[in-house]
Amino acid sequence: MQQRGVGSGLRVAAWVLVPLGLVLALGGIGYFFANYQGATVMSEAMKPTYRPGERLVIERIGAGEIRRGDVLLIHVPDRYQGRPALQRVIGMGGDHVVSDGRRITVNGKPVDEPYVMRGEVNPTTGPYDVKVPHGRLFLLGDHRGNSNDSRYFLDRQSGSVAASGVLGRVHGGFTVPAVLVALGIVLALVGIGLGITGHAAGRRARRSLAAVPPWPVT
């Protein structure tokens, strides 16, 4: 009888854990596809940070979530033959961006740029002094010697692009959905294991009962 009770309890636990695990795993996968997308780096404009052929995870964000220093995937209808571009946010709406051709200040404060490719800056891009219009972004590539960025369009709203064209931000990882999927898989597997153990325990209990001789009847 004890084996039968144990087997029944394990089966109940399995009925709880397996659906819960599946819900968590599918929820994590759904969360990922709802909030992220994949992209492949197609140019050298963001070297050495990102190199051609590298696969990136892009987090979908709204214009209000953009921060200076973010690397964005952005669509600019009149640039880059309509293809999305990968560039870094240097200035946001209202910012005063100044460069002597090498060093950059934003609102009078020097910008620390350890991510920039060291070497010769493209000589065709000279000093600039711009005020970024509201609702727009001033973007540069990390490979300043080989990036067709805001510096080349200074005569068009100070080289800025509309924040509404942002498709997403490069994301370093996706911890939340990965944890949900992993936890869901573990729970589902544990539940399956408990269900198999419970079923086996129930069979043993039934065989034990069948082996007990019946009480004599007079």
Residue pairs with C-beta under 8 A, 6 or more apart in sequence:
1 205
3 201
3 202
3 204
3 205
3 208
4 201
4 202
4 205
4 206
4 209
6 198
6 201
7 197
7 198
7 199
7 200
7 201
7 202
7 203
7 204
7 205
8 198
8 202
9 198
10 194
10 195
10 197
10 198
10 201
11 194
11 195
11 198
11 199
11 202
12 198
13 191
13 194
13 198
14 191
14 192
14 194
14 195
14 198
15 191
15 195
16 191
17 187
17 188
17 190
17 191
17 194
18 187
18 188
18 191
18 192
18 195
20 184
20 187
20 191
21 183
21 184
21 185
21 186
21 187
21 188
21 189
21 190
21 191
22 184
22 188
23 184
24 180
24 181
24 183
24 184
24 187
25 180
25 181
25 183
25 184
25 185
25 188
26 184
27 180
27 184
28 176
28 177
28 178
28 179
28 180
28 181
28 184
29 177
29 181
31 176
31 177
31 180
32 174
32 177
35 59
35 60
35 177
36 57
36 58
36 59
36 60
36 168
36 171
36 174
36 177
37 57
37 58
37 60
37 167
37 168
38 55
38 56
38 57
38 58
39 55
39 56
39 58
39 73
39 84
39 86
40 53
40 54
40 55
40 56
41 50
41 51
41 52
41 53
41 54
41 55
41 56
41 86
42 52
42 83
43 52
43 86
44 51
44 52
44 143
44 146
45 85
45 86
45 87
45 141
45 142
45 143
45 146
45 147
45 148
45 149
46 71
46 86
46 87
46 88
46 141
46 142
46 143
46 147
47 117
47 142
47 143
47 146
48 115
48 117
48 142
48 143
49 71
49 115
49 142
50 56
50 71
50 86
50 142
50 170
56 86
56 170
56 171
57 170
57 171
57 172
57 173
57 174
58 73
58 167
58 168
58 169
58 170
58 171
59 168
59 169
59 170
59 171
60 167
60 168
61 166
61 168
61 169
63 135
63 163
63 164
63 166
65 169
66 72
66 89
66 92
66 137
66 163
66 166
66 169
67 89
68 89
68 90
68 91
68 92
68 95
68 106
69 88
69 89
70 88
70 89
70 169
70 170
71 86
71 87
71 88
71 89
71 169
71 170
72 86
72 87
72 88
72 89
72 137
72 139
72 166
72 167
72 168
72 169
72 170
73 84
73 85
73 86
73 166
73 167
73 168
73 169
73 170
74 84
74 85
74 87
74 137
74 139
74 161
74 165
74 166
74 167
75 82
75 84
75 85
75 165
75 167
76 85
76 161
76 162
76 165
77 165
79 85
79 148
79 153
79 161
80 148
84 167
85 139
86 141
86 170
87 139
87 140
87 141
87 147
87 149
87 150
88 115
88 139
88 140
88 141
88 142
89 137
89 138
89 139
90 97
90 104
90 106
90 111
90 138
90 139
90 140
90 150
91 97
91 106
91 130
91 132
91 137
91 138
91 160
92 132
92 137
92 138
92 163
93 132
93 133
93 134
93 135
93 136
93 137
93 163
94 131
94 132
94 134
95 106
95 107
95 131
95 132
95 138
96 106
96 107
96 108
96 129
96 130
96 131
96 132
97 104
97 105
97 106
97 128
97 129
97 130
97 131
97 132
97 138
98 104
98 105
98 106
98 127
98 128
98 129
98 130
99 105
99 127
99 128
99 129
100 127
101 121
101 125
101 126
101 127
102 121
103 110
103 111
104 110
104 111
104 113
105 111
115 142
116 142
116 143
116 144
117 142
117 143
117 144
117 145
117 146
119 145
120 145
121 144
121 145
122 144
122 145
122 146
122 147
125 144
125 151
125 152
128 151
128 154
128 159
130 138
130 154
130 158
130 159
130 160
131 158
132 138
132 158
132 160
133 157
133 158
133 160
135 162
135 163
135 164
136 157
136 160
136 161
136 162
136 163
137 160
137 161
137 162
137 163
137 166
138 150
138 158
138 159
138 160
139 149
139 150
139 160
139 161
140 147
140 149
140 150
140 151
141 147
141 148
141 149
149 159
150 158
150 159
150 160
150 161
151 159
152 159
153 159
